[in-house]
Amino acid sequence: MSQYWSPAVRDLTPYIPGEQPRERVIKLNTNENPYPPAPGVSQALAQYPTDHLRLYPDPTSLALRETLASRYGVSVAETFVGNGSDEVLAFAFQAFFCQGAPLDVPSITYSFYPVYANLYGVELRKHPLNAQWEVDMDALASAGERSGVIFANPNAPTGHAHPLEAIEALLQKVTDRVVLVDEAYVDFGADSAVSMISRYPNLLVTGTFSKSRSLAGLRLGYAIGSSELIEGLQRVKDSFNSYPVDSLASLVGIEALKDTEHFDACRNNVIATRERTRQRLERLGFEVLPSKANFLFAQHPHHEGAQLFAGLRERGILVRHFNTEALNNFLRITIGTDDEMDSFIEAMETLCA
Ligand code: PMP
């Protein structure tokens, strides 16, 4: 606490990201991709004329947005890019949810939403998950005044994904406020709601290059939605930072989007490894929630989450443990390479013996 801090800063509860250790560990704690980005990324960086760094980047990120638009079959005016999807989410909170009414959100979801809500003074109306640890879509759409609805599909940290019909049913009920679907993990087996943006002008879909495109270190995220929603985001962006996406990030993002073959190969590998890991954990007695993401959420009936977390850590394996009452017994395990998951399962065999 400092005398120099404003009251608002004193009251913040910042998001705590997973560790980025300096020593070599098997890192299964922040849902990064174990495979390298598309080969075209290295080439583009190697050939980049360094002299261009003298110049500011294009404030509208047009070239990147054109590639994004053609990749998703939408118009450029329906795309927005930012410095990681966290930033895009922050802009969305400011643009749409600061309306003096509660924002409907699942009680267990991405833990940055409450942080932004606190930062921007948005009240959250939290809806418990159902008995299968799934987002309760009916509850999210329940009647009442609201500033909007936000949820992740697949959800984090559970990994469950709803089919598009369930999202469409919600969109048919919530028509007057923005429904934000955070698709950070969609490429690992879920269906994207982008296909519905032309029919629902209040639907905003966000995504990231951090997971399925192996670019967490670059900081690039996007939103796709009707041009009026995108304009709302642009108004916030242009009141905060004209250039959230730098020249190198744009270039690299374009290369990553162009290489569909590499993209498909990596995500299919992750999906196959996820399913193998799920079976192996189940054989060890774990309850593993069905996942359409690049992580598994699992708990053991006889071993506490905190103890398993500590045991793995001692063996140089980092996973994520959430110290909250509801999630205390679970571990969130990012899917790494097959070799990394072999080491992880071997460690689990010892710890659960
Ligand atoms: N949404 C969800 C559900 C996430 O788990 C994450 C990653 N922590 C993000 C958004 C943000 O991703 P990034 O800022 O790296 O694009």
Residues whose N, C-alpha, C, O or C-beta is under 5 A from the ligand:
A	BS01	PMP	G84 S85 D86 Y110 A152 A156 D182 A184 T208 S210 L220 G221
